């Protein structure tokens, strides 16, 4: 029985042997693999943002302060970022679909455990377990997509994959908003689909395994392992200017998105006096529409401008953040209902960089160490990004006002936009170096 994503007509991709070289056309089964990864990513973000929508009832039930509930996303992200490099190293050397399947099932069960939690300590522990499960998925999934699709369309494809972020986030807000009175059940709902998706991963074919041509000539289908990355391959990552600059820009972006997403429903209900259920529902709807359009559009614009501007992905990312910064500040002073339009525009430009920035990572890192490159990126962007931003914003709000916390975040957004613009001159040469190295493999 062939694995899911296998093609009965084509067992070998004649355009790319799967030995670390870059594909020239999409490989067999690429569409099925992308669909499964997209579905997993969707439920990944549904789970994350159900918690954000339910921060207020959870805080009331356990008798907490805002700075206390800020530890919940921190615990998840600190675990996620510290474990990600471990799975990144494993993914460079073993069957990646198996790692993803184990991770998805683990985090789904832990999500259900969040609903079972009867103490804040138990809830905190379950968020840590979810972090372990997602660490087996986060740095690995983009490398599968990169191995399946060529550089010229990677921006569009990765944008489609990351479109699950705004859609999943919005669904998380919406589902959470529906269960404000019975918040435990919101977490229970995420378990069954997660288990099913995890099982599907075990049926998928690893695209990186290469065919032993000697055995093939004799009529066999023996597989050989891809070349193992060396220590020099890993250390070389820090010398790739585009990789370092992109990681810095993504850190600022992640800080902003993490803090805003977690505290926006609370800000709308407590500071702007919007009904809590209505706040989560409308903000979720805005996030899904604006975020989805922006994520896909950002990747398409980056691909379209690539021939004219060699640093197009950096340019699109940087300008999007800089345009979004003043719009975000306008949220604080614009009355409702006009404020919803401002929120829509701010969210649009906040997500405009998602596809291009991740495409940069895929294009400037060598295939043999790409999983580790994504894992190190995850470590950095969460360590200095959304692992601390909800906590920092909660502390600022407790000592002054939530508006001041949002002003602080806007400064970080502007800084991220400027950092990305510094990467424009380096992207073409760094991408060419990876393609040249792959051709020589």
Secondary structure, DSSP 8 states (H G I E B T S, - for coil): ---BT-BTTBSS-TT--SSS---SS--TTHHHHHHHHHHHHHHHHHHHHHHHHTHHHHHHHHT--HHHHHHHHHHHHHHHHHHHHHHHHHHTTS-HHHHHHHHHHHHHHHHHHHHH--SHHHHHHHHHHHHHHHHHHHHHHHHHHHHHS-HHHHHHHHHHHHHHHHHHHHHHHHHHHHTSTTHHHHHHHHHHHHHHHHHHHTTB--TT-EE-HHHHHTT---EE------HHHHHGGGG-HHHHHHHHHHHHHHHHHHHHHHHHHHIIIIIS---HHHHHHHHHHHHHHHHHHHHHHHHHHHHHTTTT-TTHHHHHHHHHHHHHHHHHHHTTT--TTHHHHHHHHHHHHHHTTHHHHHHHHHHHS-GGGHHHHHHHHHHHHIIIIIHHHHHHHHHHHHHS-HHHHHHHHHHHHHHHHHHHHTTGGGHHHHHHHHHHHHHH-
